[in-house]
Amino acid sequence: MARKGLSRELALRIGLAARALSDTEPKALLDILTDILEMPITRSKLDGMTLEQLKSGCNGALGNVDAESLEQAVKYLRGEEGISPRFAAPVPYNEGDMADSIRVAIASNGGDLLDGHFASCQGFLVYQLSATDMQLIDVRQTDDAVEAEDKTAWLVEQIADCHVLYVVSVGGPAAAKVIKAGIHPIKMPDGGEAAVILSQLQGVLASSPPPWLAKILGVGPEQRVRFESEQDDWEQEA
């Protein structure tokens, strides 16, 4: 649906908005937006989109759409909801697509960086990782944590399907809840690019995973014995 000059972020906004307008294809919505805003479609133009503008496009082409759907579409177009442009965009993934893989959560405040504290990060980048492949499969934002009765429990629930959690820092009580949920926390105070950090983990997966990681991968007990000496390298202070 993208036209020349339309960034990936803006294409995502338009795609989500079209989904909110159930009978509208992304290309049709782009035509309506072009009629309203003229090309090129820019972030600042979409940021200022109003409900009245959307209704008026192409001589009221969306006039029969209910108000709730239109309002939701406007929120997507403005970037107020959906995958935040602060973060890298995930790729489609189906369970089982990546053999011999684990799921890793990275506390992040934007882009593809590990730079978040567990309790205050803007979201979790969720990667599927094997010794030879790496895919960002989800971005789980934490905006709703402020409304939770137990913020820590809510945060843990968001990454309950993950095996490993990378954070810049995590408090003792929170780390205990993470571990209780079966997630292995790894603290890296200096943070860094997710791809670089995960490539290091890939090297461990390919060579000598510690027992806890070998167990996740389904390595038999007899094979895990020889990895015992490396356990200390992966046990992090809670």
C-alpha positions in Angstrom: 0.0 0.0 0.0 3.0 2.3 0.4 3.7 5.0 -2.0 7.0 6.7 -2.7 8.0 8.7 0.4 5.7 6.9 2.8 7.8 5.7 5.8 7.3 2.3 7.5 5.9 4.0 10.6 3.3 6.0 8.6 2.3 2.9 6.6 1.8 1.1 9.9 -0.5 3.9 11.2 -2.5 3.8 8.0 -2.8 0.0 8.1 -4.0 0.0 11.6 -6.5 2.8 10.9 -7.9 0.8 7.9 -8.3 -2.2 10.1 -10.5 -0.1 12.4 -12.6 0.8 9.4 -13.6 -2.8 8.8 -14.7 -2.5 5.1 -11.9 -0.1 4.0 -8.7 -1.3 2.3 -5.4 0.4 3.2 -5.0 1.7 -0.3 -8.5 3.2 -0.3 -7.8 4.9 3.0 -4.5 6.2 1.6 -6.5 7.7 -1.3 -8.8 9.4 1.1 -5.9 10.8 3.1 -4.2 12.0 -0.1 -7.4 13.9 -0.9 -7.4 15.5 2.5 -3.8 16.2 3.1 -2.2 16.0 -0.3 1.1 14.2 -1.0 3.5 13.7 0.6 1.8 12.2 3.6 4.0 13.3 6.6 4.1 12.5 10.3 3.1 16.1 11.1 0.1 15.9 8.8 -1.1 12.7 10.4 -0.4 14.0 13.9 -2.9 16.8 13.3 -5.6 14.7 11.7 -9.1 15.4 13.0 -12.3 13.4 12.9 -14.0 16.1 10.8 -11.2 15.9 8.2 -11.4 12.1 7.9 -15.2 12.3 7.4 -14.8 14.9 4.6 -12.3 13.0 2.5 -13.2 12.0 -1.0 -16.7 13.7 -0.7 -17.6 11.9 2.5 -16.5 8.4 1.4 -16.5 7.3 5.0 -19.8 8.9 5.8 -21.5 5.5 6.5 -18.9 4.4 9.0 -19.9 4.5 12.7 -18.5 7.2 14.9 -16.7 4.8 17.2 -14.7 3.2 14.4 -13.9 6.6 12.9 -12.6 7.9 16.3 -10.4 4.8 16.7 -9.0 5.2 13.2 -8.1 8.8 14.0 -6.2 7.7 17.1 -4.2 5.2 14.9 -3.5 7.8 12.3 -2.2 10.2 14.9 0.0 7.5 16.4 -1.8 7.7 19.7 -2.6 4.0 19.8 -1.1 0.8 18.2 2.6 0.0 18.0 4.4 3.1 19.1 6.8 4.6 16.5 9.2 4.8 19.4 9.9 1.1 19.0 11.2 -1.1 16.2 8.4 -2.9 14.2 7.9 -6.6 14.8 7.5 -9.2 12.1 4.7 -11.8 11.8 5.4 -15.0 13.7 3.5 -18.2 14.3 4.3 -20.6 17.1 6.7 -23.3 15.9 8.2 -21.2 13.1 11.6 -21.2 14.6 12.9 -24.6 15.8 15.1 -25.0 18.9 14.4 -21.4 20.0 13.7 -19.5 23.1 11.7 -16.3 23.7 13.5 -13.3 25.1 12.1 -10.0 26.5 14.2 -6.8 26.6 13.2 -3.8 28.7 13.3 -0.9 26.4 12.4 2.8 26.2 12.5 3.0 22.4 14.0 1.8 19.2 15.7 -1.6 19.4 17.6 -0.8 22.6 18.1 -2.5 25.9 17.9 0.7 28.1 15.0 0.1 30.4 14.6 -0.6 34.1 12.1 -3.3 34.8 9.6 -1.2 36.8 9.8 1.9 34.6 10.5 0.8 31.0 8.2 2.0 28.2 7.8 -1.5 26.9 9.3 -5.0 26.3 10.8 -6.0 23.0 10.0 -9.7 22.5 12.4 -11.7 20.4 12.3 -15.3 19.2 15.9 -16.5 19.2 17.7 -19.6 18.1 21.4 -20.3 17.5 21.1 -19.1 13.9 18.0 -16.8 13.8 16.6 -13.8 15.5 13.2 -12.1 15.1 11.5 -9.3 16.9 8.0 -10.8 17.1 6.2 -8.4 19.5 6.3 -5.1 21.3 4.5 -5.0 24.6 4.0 -1.5 25.8 3.6 -0.8 29.6 1.4 2.3 29.6 -1.4 0.4 31.4 0.8 -0.6 34.3 -0.1 2.6 36.1 -3.7 1.3 36.5 -2.8 -2.1 37.8 -3.3 -2.9 41.5 0.0 -4.8 41.5 2.3 -3.2 39.0 5.0 -5.8 39.3 2.6 -8.7 38.8 1.1 -6.9 35.8 4.5 -6.4 34.2 5.5 -10.0 34.8 2.2 -11.1 33.2 3.1 -9.2 30.0 6.2 -11.4 29.5 4.9 -14.6 31.0 5.6 -16.5 27.8 9.3 -15.5 27.8 12.2 -17.6 29.0 14.7 -14.8 29.5 14.5 -11.1 30.5 17.2 -8.5 29.9 17.0 -5.4 32.0 19.3 -2.5 32.9 18.2 -3.0 36.5 15.5 -4.7 38.6 14.8 -4.6 42.3 15.1 -7.6 44.5 11.3 -8.2 45.1 10.5 -7.7 41.5 13.3 -10.1 40.4 11.9 -12.7 42.8 8.5 -12.5 41.1 10.2 -12.7 37.6 12.1 -15.9 38.7 8.9 -17.4 40.3 7.2 -17.0 36.9 9.9 -19.2 35.3 11.7 -16.3 33.6 15.5 -15.9 34.0 16.5 -12.2 34.6 19.8 -11.0 33.3 21.0 -7.5 34.3 23.1 -5.5 32.0 23.6 -2.0 33.6 25.2 -0.6 30.5 22.5 -1.7 28.2 23.1 -1.6 24.4 21.6 -2.6 21.1 19.3 -5.6 21.3 20.8 -7.3 18.2 24.3 -7.1 19.7 23.3 -8.4 23.0 21.2 -11.2 21.6 24.0 -12.2 19.2 26.1 -12.9 22.3 23.3 -15.1 23.6 23.2 -16.9 20.3 26.8 -17.8 20.7 26.0 -19.4 24.0 23.0 -21.3 22.5 25.3 -22.6 19.7 28.1 -23.8 22.0 27.7 -24.3 25.7 24.4 -23.2 27.2 24.3 -23.4 31.0 22.0 -26.0 32.5 18.9 -23.8 33.0 19.1 -22.7 29.3 19.9 -26.2 28.0 16.7 -27.5 29.9 14.6 -24.9 28.0 16.0 -26.1 24.7 15.2 -29.7 25.6 18.8 -30.9 26.0 18.9 -34.2 28.0 20.3 -34.3 31.5 23.4 -36.3 30.4 24.3 -33.5 28.0 23.7 -30.8 30.6 26.2 -32.1 33.0 29.2 -30.8 31.1 27.8 -27.3 31.2 27.7 -27.1 35.0 31.0 -25.2 35.2 29.5 -22.3 33.2 26.4 -21.8 35.4 28.0 -18.9 37.4 28.4 -16.8 34.2 24.6 -16.7 33.8 23.4 -16.4 37.3 22.6 -12.8 37.9 22.1 -10.9 41.1 18.4 -10.7 41.9 
